[in-house]
Amino acid sequence: MKLSKLYSNNDAVFKPICFNEGFNVIYGKVKRPKETDKDSHNLGKTLLISLIDFMLLKKLTKGHFLYVNKIKFRNMVFYLEILTNSGKYLTIKRSVEKNSKISIKSHDEKHQNFTMLADTDWNESMIPLKKAVKKVNSYLVLDVIKPWNYRNGVSYFLRTQGDYLDEFQISKYSKGKHVEWKPYLAKILGFDDKLLQKKYEFDEIIDKRKEYKAEFEKRLATKAEEYDKLKGAIEVKQSELEEASEQLDKFDFYENELKINVELVEKIESEISELNDNLYNIKYEIEQIQHSLSNKVNFNFSEIEELYKEVKIYFKDELSKSYEELVEFNNSLYGERHKFLKDRLQKLQDEKEMIEPRLKKLNQQREDYLKILRGENTFSKFKSLQKLMVQREAELVRLQAELDSLNSASVIQKEIEGYQNEQKELIDKIDDLRKKGNPTYTAIRLAFNKIIKEVLNLPALLSTRLNDEGNLEFEANIVTDEEKGLITSQGKGTSYKKFLCAAFDLAVLETYHNKSFFRFVYHDGMLEGLDNRKKIKFLALVRRFCEEFGLQYILTVIQSDLPRDASDNVIPFEDGEIIRQLHDEGDAGRLFNMPSF
């Protein structure tokens, strides 16, 4: 898969770009260096990647330049011609205004112009975006990455400035989940992507079951570790209930009244007293917190400054600064305290809501017990004790339900442990495959090292490891002293990482060059920050790769980043390598010839 031609329905706004099958340069030139308001970085060379990605059917989102400027571009229709690995060509038509409707045309000749082609002559006309991605994927036939589609990997070969921060995790995936890109990358490196996907699926299942268990246990009055204590309490209550029931049947109230008296004094009265104390303290603290929250920081700097002026005291800048810092400190302190107080208030209110119903229930129980103990009428006592028996039975049912809930929590925990065992088996399999390696991974590693060594004259290593969660991590490093004039001191870290990213892309393309895979890569600003000698070596390597492996390389570069010889003369590109030159001499020199863009 290579890029062949990019054009639009309006040549005056966007000039067609015909790509070479090998080496390509998008060149930004400063024609008016004395005009300080001109900037060669703002000519639109980076926008070209965004436009290509759009034409490769990336969903148009709010941050995309076509979305931000959709009014300016509403009449624009773009066309991207692709050379497929079968040797046929594929043209994708997409407008800005109706960007979710796509047309696709398969053809044999290159550098066509289908701006006037009727809708009926397209193989697919105005189909939805998702369907269009599937159709394009079927035309491209990238067998290497099946069942993944081309959209999963195309961003690795459209490297913007934001994609050089990590060799493996491009900016597209920086805010997403690792499951979205790590299994794909594992597939590219020759590992079993299905194992990784399944591992991430188990991670998600386990996390969700743990969350469910935690929420479930929040509703329980008893903790899981008190299971046996609860079970014992149920057995005691069952025994007491059976004994009380027998005595009640015989109209023998003595033992019942004795137990009621003990329970009233030792349990109910004691708990009521304790809960009343807690409730009083909680209400008092709630009142104090509400009062504190109603007070706000009142520190009027302007009034203090005015006071100093009135008494004719010189208000020094240093003093002014200290007051400003004091205000800022107080505001910060108030914000943190305010949050703490609100959290504490919510916790107290939750406790209050739990205590009040319990107190109400205990007071009613105390009243019922006292009625029994004070009563003299036998039948009335019988009814009261019978009512108490019903309450005790209900309490027993509640405790049994609590025990059942603890059993359910235990079942959930066993379920989690079962998933964790399967997860552990997957981790072991992934680790075994990682340690064993595979021919594809070895080939990419060797190619990566060869590229780094050819340009930087140092060995480099791709490696993998398992992190603490048992997930695969990918690493790329130069395995020797960095201080050997490899990269200019300015932006050394960025340049170092940028070259590792480029080397990884090229190593992958070299390894898959004879298979149905991507055969192009676009590197934005790749030469920026590199030492001149390294620029020359890198460009020589890229040209050789294009020839030897049939790859397409697209480079964006500005005038100030061009390689220079020992006499500080610019080394020009060869004839035909520059496919689009941008400059700062009016709108015509930009990617899009329109005012203020």
Sequence and secondary structure as in RCSB ss.txt:
>XXXX:A:sequence
MKLSKLYSNNDAVFKPICFNEGFNVIYGKVKRPKETDKDSHNLGKTLLISLIDFMLLKKLTKGHFLYVNKIKFRN
MVFYLEILTNSGKYLTIKRSVEKNSKISIKSHDEKHQNFTMLADTDWNESMIPLKKAVKKVNSYLVLDVIKPWNY
RNGVSYFLRTQGDYLDEFQISKYSKGKHVEWKPYLAKILGFDDKLLQKKYEFDEIIDKRKEYKAEFEKRLATKAE
EYDKLKGAIEVKQSELEEASEQLDKFDFYENELKINVELVEKIESEISELNDNLYNIKYEIEQIQHSLSNKVNFN
FSEIEELYKEVKIYFKDELSKSYEELVEFNNSLYGERHKFLKDRLQKLQDEKEMIEPRLKKLNQQREDYLKILRG
ENTFSKFKSLQKLMVQREAELVRLQAELDSLNSASVIQKEIEGYQNEQKELIDKIDDLRKKGNPTYTAIRLAFNK
IIKEVLNLPALLSTRLNDEGNLEFEANIVTDEEKGLITSQGKGTSYKKFLCAAFDLAVLETYHNKSFFRFVYHDG
MLEGLDNRKKIKFLALVRRFCEEFGLQYILTVIQSDLPRDASDNVIPFEDGEIIRQLHDEGDAGRLFNMPSF
>XXXX:A:secstr
 EEEEEEES TTTS  EE  SSEEEEEEE S TT TT  GGGSSHHHHHHHHHHHTT    TTSHHHHTTTTTTT
 EEEEEEE TTS EEEEEEESTTTTEEEEEEESSSS   TT  GGGSSEEEEEHHHHHHHHHHHH  GGGTTS H
HHHHGGGEE GGGSS SSS GGGTTS GGGTHHHHHHHTTS HHHHHHHHHHHHHHHHHHHHHHHHHHT SS GG
GHHHHHHHHHHHHHHHHHHHHHHHTT  HHHHHHHHHHIIIIIHHHHHHHHHHHHHHHHHHHHHHHHHH      
HHHHHHHHHHTT    HHHHHHHHHHHHHHHHHHHHHHHHHHHHHHHHHHHHHHHHHHHHHHHHHHHHHHHHHH 
  HHHHHHHHHHHHHHHHHHHHHHHHHHHHHHHHHHHHHHHHHHHHHHHHHHHHHHHHHHH  HHHHHHHHHHHH
HHHHHHSS EEEEEEE TTS EEEEEEE S STTT B STTHHHHHHHHHHHHHHHHHHHHTTTSSS  EEEEET
TTTTB HHHHHHHHHHHHHHHHHH  EEEEEEEGGGS B TTS B    TTTEEEEEESSSGGGSSS STT 
